[in-house]
Amino acid sequence: MSRRFKPGQEPESRFRNMDHPVWNRVERFVDPFHDTGRELLPQTAWGFILYFANQARWPFIVLLVVGGLVGGVDAALYWSVGWLIDILDNSSPETLWRDHWHQLVGLAFLLLVVRAVVMIGAAIIEQQVIVPRFYTMIRWQAFRRVIQQPYAFYQNDFAGRIATKIMQAGESTGDFIVTSLQALWSFLTFVILAGTILTTLDWRMGVVVATWGCGYVAIIRFLLPRLRRAGRENANERAVLNGRMVDIFTNILSVKLFDSGQREHGGIRQALTNYLSAVTHLTRMITTVRASVALLNGILMTAVGTLAVLSWMDGAISTGSIAATMGLIFRLNQMSGWMMFNINGLIRAYSTVQDATETISVVPAIRDKPGAIEMPRSSGHIRFDKVVFHYGKEHGGLFDGLDVEIRPGEKVGLVGPSGAGKSTFVNLLLRLFDVEGGRILLDGHDIRDVTQASLRDQFGVVSQEPSLMHRSLRDNIAYGRPGATEEQVIEAARQAHAHDFIVGVEDQKRRRGYDAHVGERGIKLSGGQRQRVAIARVMLKDAPILILDEATSALDSDIEAAIQENLQTLMAGKTVVAIAHRLSTIAAMDRLIVMENGRIVETGTHAELIKKQDGLYARLWARQSGGFIALGEAAE
Ligand SMILES: Nc1ncnc2c1ncn2[C@@H]1O[C@H](COP(=O)(O)OP(=O)(O)OP(=O)(O)O)[C@@H](O)[C@H]1O
C-alpha cells in the first residue's frame, strides 16, 4: 500500500467535534481507517462480505446474540399471552397476586428490562458501529485499492460509476450482514421456538408448521436465483444510467455546442428504458414471491386454527393455549411477510456487492513487483530498448522494436504528425502503460523493477490540457511537493507568471487569491491560466526529468516568451523530453527526434534537420514557418 499513509491516523472531522464520552465508548469497536494491507480484495461477493465481517468480528458476534434474543423475546411474549389468560381463568382477583406474583413480576421484567436491553443493544450495534464506521472502513479500503489501478482502468470506465461502486460496496456489505444477523436470524429463532411451543401443545400443529417451513424454503429456493439475477441486472442498468448522466454533465460544453438537446435525450431514454425493463423484471419477481407467501400463510393460519379449536373441543388444550397458538401464528404470518421484504433487500445487497467487486477487486494490470526498489533521484538517463507496444491490439502496431537513448541532461524534442506516437512514448516512460515487448531503462533500472511512486517522483509533467483539482490554488500548486511552505508556493507561482493573476482570483464563496477554489478540473480558469498553475506545480516539484507535452500551447506569445525564460532555468541540469506541434518552441533543443507511425524517421539538431530539404522535419517546418517565421531566420 501507499508508503505515505500511516494507518491509525484518523483525520479530524471538518464537520464538528464528535467527541462524547458515552458514544465514543460504544463507537470505538471498529476502526474506520483500519486496513489489512491485503493487496487484492476478494473477488466474489461471499468472499468480500466474509472478509470484512471478519474485520469487525466482535460487533457482529454481539449482533448475532442480540438477533437470537429478539426472536426469543418475541416468542416468549406471545406465549405469555396464553399463560396469562389461563391463570386469569383459574384465579380470583384475591388470589391472583398472592399465587402468581413472581411470574407476573417476571413477565414485567421481560417486558421492561430484557426487551429494552435487547432492542437498544441491536440499535447501538447497527447505528453506532455498523452504519458509520463499518461502512467507512470498507469504503476506505476499497478506495485505496481502486486508486492503485493504472491509468487505462480509468480510461475504460466512468469516473462517477467507479465512485458509486466504492460507496455502494460499504453500504451493501453492511446491510447484508446486519439483515442476515438481525432480521433473518431473529426470524429463524422465532420460527424454531414457535414450532417447538406448538408441537408441545399438539404434535399435528408442529407438523403443519414444519410443512409451512418447507413450503417457505421452497419458494425462496426456487425464486431466489431468479431474484438474484434480476437484482444484478437492475444494479447494472442503474449504474449504466448513472454513468451516462455523469458523462453528459462532465462534458456539458461539448453537449451544448454540438447537440441541440435532443441527441442526449435519445441516449438517456434508451438507458432509462433498459433500467425500466430491469426494474419491471425485478418487481414482477417480488410480487410473485409475495403472492406465494400470502397463499402459504393463509393455509398455515387456517390449518393451525382448525387444529387448535379441535384440540380444545377434545379438551386437550386450554383457552389460553388457543390464544397463544393464534398469537404465535399471526405473528409468524406478519413476520414472514416482513422477511420477504428483508430477503429482497438481502438479495439486492448481495447483487450490489457482487457488482462492486467487479470494479473494486480487479487485479491491477500494472503492479509493483514484489521487492520493487525505491528509485533514487535519477540522473535522467533514459533508454528504450527494442520496445514493442500496440495498445493490446494484434494488428496495426505502433512501436515495433523502438530504440531510443536520451543521455542525462539532454534536451530532446519529439516531433511528428498527429498519431505518430509521441504521447504514447511519454506514457510508456511514465509507466502509465506497460510495454508489450522490450524494456525501458531509467539509469539502467528496468522501470518495472522500481516502485511506481518512486518512478513518477522522477518526472515533472506539464501536459497540453492540465487538469486541476477542485481545490484551492494553493493546494493545486503544492500538489507538486507535499508540505511545501507558503513562500515556496508563491515563489513557484511567480516563476510560472501565475502569481499576478492568482492574487486577483475570487471564487463563488468569496475566497480570494491562493485560497480560491478553481472549479472541477480547473474549469473556472482560462486555458493559459491553468497551464501556468500546472507549470508552477512542476517548478515546485523540481523533478530530475521534465516532460513538456505542448506545455505552452495555451499561452499567448508575451506570456510564453516570459515563461520560456523561466523554463530555461527550470530545465537547467535536467533531462527534458518536450513534445510540440509549434516547432518554434522546441527548435532550440539539443536533439530532435522525428517520429512517424511509431517509427523514428529522423534525428538531429534543428539546423541539421532543416538542411534535409525532402526530410519530414524540413517539410513540417516549411509549412509552419511559411505562416509566421521566415525559414532563413529560424534556421540560424
Ligand atoms: N488509449 C489508447 N488505446 C488505443 N489506442 C490508442 C490509445 N491512445 C492512443 N492510441 C493510438 O495510438 C496512436 C498514437 O497516438 P499518440 O497519442 O501517441 O500520438 P501523438 O503523436 O501523441 O498524437 P498527437 O500529436 O495528436 O497528440 C494513435 O493511432 C492513437 O489512435
The ligand as a Gaussian input file, in Angstrom:
#p B3LYP/6-31G(d) Opt

LIG

0 1
 N       -5.634000       4.510000     -25.058000
 C       -5.449000       4.140000     -26.327000
 N       -5.917000       2.960000     -26.759000
 C       -5.725000       2.553000     -28.025000
 N       -5.044000       3.270000     -28.943000
 C       -4.550000       4.468000     -28.587000
 C       -4.723000       4.963000     -27.258000
 N       -4.125000       6.176000     -27.179000
 C       -3.600000       6.421000     -28.416000
 N       -3.855000       5.404000     -29.249000
 C       -3.439000       5.301000     -30.655000
 O       -2.010000       5.281000     -30.718000
 C       -1.544000       6.061000     -31.807000
 C       -0.534000       7.105000     -31.308000
 O       -1.212000       8.033000     -30.500000
 P       -0.441000       9.170000     -29.706000
 O       -1.453000       9.872000     -28.867000
 O        0.737000       8.613000     -29.035000
 O        0.035000      10.117000     -30.889000
 P        0.672000      11.565000     -30.828000
 O        1.835000      11.540000     -31.728000
 O        0.904000      11.971000     -29.422000
 O       -0.502000      12.410000     -31.467000
 P       -0.920000      13.935000     -31.188000
 O        0.180000      14.767000     -31.735000
 O       -2.168000      14.091000     -31.968000
 O       -1.121000      14.101000     -29.716000
 C       -2.753000       6.671000     -32.461000
 O       -3.049000       5.889000     -33.596000
 C       -3.844000       6.530000     -31.434000
 O       -5.100000       6.315000     -32.026000

